[in-house]
Amino acid sequence: MSQVYDTIIIGAGIAGASLAYALTKKNQKVLVLDKNGIASGGSGAAGAFVSPKIGKASPLHALTNEAFEFAKDFYLSHCPAHFHQTGVLRIPKDDADVKKMPDYEKSNTNKYENYTRENLHTIGVDLPYDSFYFPEAGICDASEVCTFLLQDIDMRIHEAKVLNYSDAQWQVDTYVAKELVLTTGFENTLFEMQYMGIHGIWGNRGDFSSSLALPVSMHQSMSVAANIEGVITLGATHERGVQERQACEEAQAYLLKNMASSLIDTSDFKLKEIYCGMRAGSRDAFPLIGKIIDVAYMLDRYPSIRKGSKAPLQYIKHLYVYNGLGGRGFVFAPWMAEMLAAHIVSQKEIDTRVNPDRLFWKWVRKEGVT
């Protein structure tokens, strides 16, 4: 007998977990499938910083900082045991970066403080730079947050192989639902979504035991988490040249330790655990939240779109994507999940900044199959 749900989500990282949680709060019966288990990919390897973006004003800057406000309130309200509001220091990378800081400061829309080089010295950071300190920022326990969000939701370790749509329902192997959402990260073999430009961002992270009294988290050219119960987390990295999953290697964690030694005293660091995984980015670095265009239908029905003409978009029925969160998955996830859940349940419009439709027309003119 098939098991029937309102929505099936394929992928149990922070995207899938947060969406399942949001849908369940709207009285949806949800099933989450993942071939390897909860937070088994890039989400589990994330450094999971929840902090604002600094830089010059831009649409992505504004979106990220709006998402930060939603995310830190969400984690404090729903899973405070797994969100450590340590505050996050954003330290200039070099002298050239220092010169940009006044321009960056004009775009700081979130609560912040100026942190002097003397302040840095008091926490053992011997750098000649003034920095920004965001007191409401912090870090999540990555895997624990995903597990918390899914604790009351039907979740199966299962690789989805057979997907069929008939009689207004999706059938995923033996499971049936009206709606189907792909939160599969960089792996996208189930449907044609080339126009979204989903690609992998490899990350390595090392957790080190230490007695160093480090009360705040910080980011310069790398991320260093505050000391939480005797553990300091370094990373995760953002490597875009890696094409496939790799084995987690201790050497990568020790490289992070060497990098961190320019910020803090790492002399007593002992490697406790290493993590690695592939997160997913989009063609334009914005998240991808919404319906999936039926590319084959559009190219067949309207061949002139390759030359720049427009036509009404045709979507694959009751199929959605939630992807492309990049290295800020734990910042974007709660807000994007609420947005997509409201769209699925109540047909509320998706924010145009994250709607994947934005990418189709340029792609089909330049790269569409001929």
N, C-alpha and C positions, 0 to 999 in steps of 0.2 A: 504494500500500500504506500502511495506517495504521501509525504508529509507536507502540509500546506501552510505557507507563511504569507504575511503581507509583503515583506521585502527580504530578499536574499542579498547579502553582501559578501563579495569574494575578496578576501584580504583582511587580516587581523592586526595590522599595524595601527598607528595612532589615527590615521584617517578612518579606517574601517571601524575601529573601536569607538571613536567619538561619534561617528554617524549612527552606529547601532544604539548607542546610549541616547542620542537625541531623538531618534525615531521611537524608541521604547517609551520615552517620556511623553510622546504624543500617542500612546496607546497602540502602537504598531507591534505586531508579532514578527520578530526578526530572527533570522538565522545568519550566522557568520561562518564562512568556510575559509580555511587557510591550509595549504598543503603541508606547512611545517609547524604551525602553532602560533600562539599569540606573540606579537612583536619579535618574530623570528628573522626579520630582515633589517632594513635600515633604521626602523624605529627603535629596535632594541639596542642598536649600536650608537644611537644618538647621544650627544652630550646633553641634549634636551634643555638648553638655555631658553628661558622665556624672558626676553628683554626687547626693548625698542631697537629700531634701526637708526643709526646715525648716518648723516650725509646730507647732501643738498636736497632741497624739496623736489619731489617727483611723485608721480602716481603710485609707484611701488612703495616708496617711502611712506606715503600717507596710508596706504592699505595695510602695510605691516604694522604701523603704530596704532591704527584702529584695532587691528586683530590682537595686538598685545594687551590693550585695555580690557578687551573681552576675555582673553585667555587667563590673565592673572586673577581676575575676579571669579572666573569659572573654577579654576583649580583651588582657590581659597575656599570657595563655597562647597564644592563637591568632594574634593579629595585632598584636604589640607595636610594630611599625614605624608603625602607624596609630593608636595610642592614646598620647597625650601626658599623662603623669601629672603635670601641672603643679601640682596642688592647686587648689582652688576656694575663694575667699573669698565668704561670703554677708554682704553689707553692709546694715545697716538702711536703709530707704528714706527715713525721716524721723524726727522726734522721737517721733511716735506709735508707730512701729515699734520704736524703741529700748525703749519701755516694755514691749513684748511679748516682748522677747528672753529675759528670765528664764524665762518660761513655755515658750518654744520650746526653751530649753536642756534642760529636763526631758525632752524627747522626742528629744533627739539620741542615737540608739542606735548610730550609726556613729562611727568614730574621728574626733575633732576636737580643735582647739585654740582657745583664746581668743586673738584677734588684737586688740591694742590700737590705739587711734588713733595712738599713736607708731609702731607697726609699719606702719600704713598710710602714714604720712608717709615712711618709709624707702623705699617703692616708688613715691613720687610721688603718692599719693592724699591730697589735702588735705581730709579730712572729719573732723568731730569725733565719730566713732562707733567704739565697740568692735564687733568682728565675730566671726563664727565662721569658722574655717579648716579645711577638710577635706583633709588632705594626700594621701589616696588617690584623690581625685577628679581629673578631667581632661577632655580633649576628644578626640573622634575626628575623623579626616579622613573626613568623611561619605561621599562617593562612593567613596573608596578602600577603605573597609571593606566596602561592599556589593560592590564589584568583587572584592575578595579572597575573600569568602565564596562567590562564584559562579564562581570561576576554573576549577574542575574539574567544573562542572555544566552540563548542556545548557541553554543559555539562548537564546531566539529573540526578536527584535523582531517582534512579531506581535499584532494586535488580535483578541482572541477575540470572535467574533460568533455562532457556531452552537454551542450546547451541548445535547447530548442524552444521556439516561441510558437504557440498554437492556442486557439480558443482563449485569447486574451490573457494567457499565462505563460510565464517562463518555467521551463523544467530544466533543472540542473541535476543531472543524473537522476536520483530518486526523489529530489526535493522540488517543490512547486511553490511559486509565488507570483503575485501580480507584477511586482517591481524587482528589477535586478540592478545592482550597483557594483561597478568594478573599482575596487580600491587596491589594485594589484601592484602599485608602485611601478618600478621600471620595467617589469615583465608584462608585456601586452601582446599576447598571442591569441587571445580569444576573439577580438574584433579588430577591424581596420580603424586605427586611430592615428595614422601617420601624420595627418595634418596638425596634430597637437604638439608634435616634436618632443614627445616624452623621452627622456634620456637619464642615464644613471649618474649619480654623484656619490662616489665611493667615500666611505668614512672609516677611520680607525680611531679607537678610543682605548685608553688605559686607565684602570682604577688602581691607585697606589695607596697602601697604608702609610700613614705618616703621623708624627706628633706635632707637626708644624701648626702653630696657632694662626690659621688663615680665616678671618671672619667674613670675608666678602669673596664673591666670584669676580672674575675679570676676563676681559678679552682684549688681546692686542693682535698679534699675528696668529694667535691660537687662543683657545679657551682653557681657563683654569678654574675649576669649581672650588668653592669654599670647603674647608675641612668639615665634613659631616660624619660624625661618629667615627672619627679616625681614618676616614678615607677621602682622598683628593682625586677628583676625576680630571683627566687631561684629554682634550679633544671634544668632539670628533672632528677629523679633518674633512676637507671638501676637495676631493680629487676628481676632476672631470675627465681625465684621460683614460680611466679604467673602464673597460668595456664589459667585463664579466666578473662574477663573484670570485673572490680569492680566499685562500685560507688565512685565518687570523694568525699573525706571527708576532712573537714577542719583540722582535727587532723593531717593528713599527711602534710599539708602545714605548720602547726605550728611546727612539727618535723623538717622540713627544716629550719624554722626560728631559732630554738634552735641550730641546727648545725652551721648555719651561724654566730651565736653570738660569736663563737670562732675565726672568721675572722674579723668581722666588728661590728660596733655599731648598733644593731637592736632595740634599745629602743623605737624609734618612729614608728616602722613598723606597718602598719595596713593592714590586709588582704583585698585585692581588688577583687581577683578572683582566683579560683583554676581550675586546668586542670589535667586530667589523661588520659592515653591511652596506648595501646600496640603497640610497635614497633616490627619489625621482624629481627631476625638474622638468619644466615645460620649455617650449620654443622661446618664449619671451620673459621667462622667470616669474610670471604670475601663476597662481594656482589655477587648476582646471576643475570647475564645478558645474555640472549640468548635463544636458542631454548629449547623445552621440549622433552625429550626422550619418545618414546612410550614404556613404561615399559612392559605393557602386551604383546605387540608384541615381544619384545626382549626375555622375559622369555619363551614364547611359541615357538618361532622360533629357539632360541639358548639356550636350557636348560643347556648346559655345561658351560655357563658363570658363573653359580653359583659356579663352581669348579675352576675358574680362567682362563678359555679360553677367547679369545677375538673374537669379531665379529663386522661387520660394524654397526654403530649406525643407528637406524631408529627413525626419529623424527615425532611428530604429525605435520601435514602440516600447515604452516602459523600460528603457535602458539608460543608465546614467553612468557618468564617470566622476570620481572624486580622487584627484591625483595632482602631481606637480607641486607639492608643498616644499620641495627643495630642502635646504638645510635648516629651515625654520618651521618644521612640521608641528612642533609643540606650541608654537606661537599661533599659526594659522588654524590648526585643527578644530578647536571648539567653535569658533565663529563660523567657519566654512561648513561644519557639520550642521549647525543650527539653520544656516541658510538653505542647505540642500534638503534637510528634513522638512522645512516649511514649504519648500517647492513641491516635494513629493506628496505631502499630505494635504496641503492647502493651495497648491498651485501659485504660490507667491513667486514673484519674479526673481531671477538670479541677478546679482550685481553684475553689470556689464563688464566690470574690470576682471572678473574671473570666469565669465561665461566662455566656454571653448569656441563658440561660434566665431569669436573675434579673429581666430587664426585660419579659418577655412578659406576665405576668399583669396588671400595673398598666397596661400599654399597651392591652391588649385590652379592659379595662373602661372606660378613658377615651377611647381614640382608635380602637379597632377599627372597621373598616368595617361600617356597618349595612346 
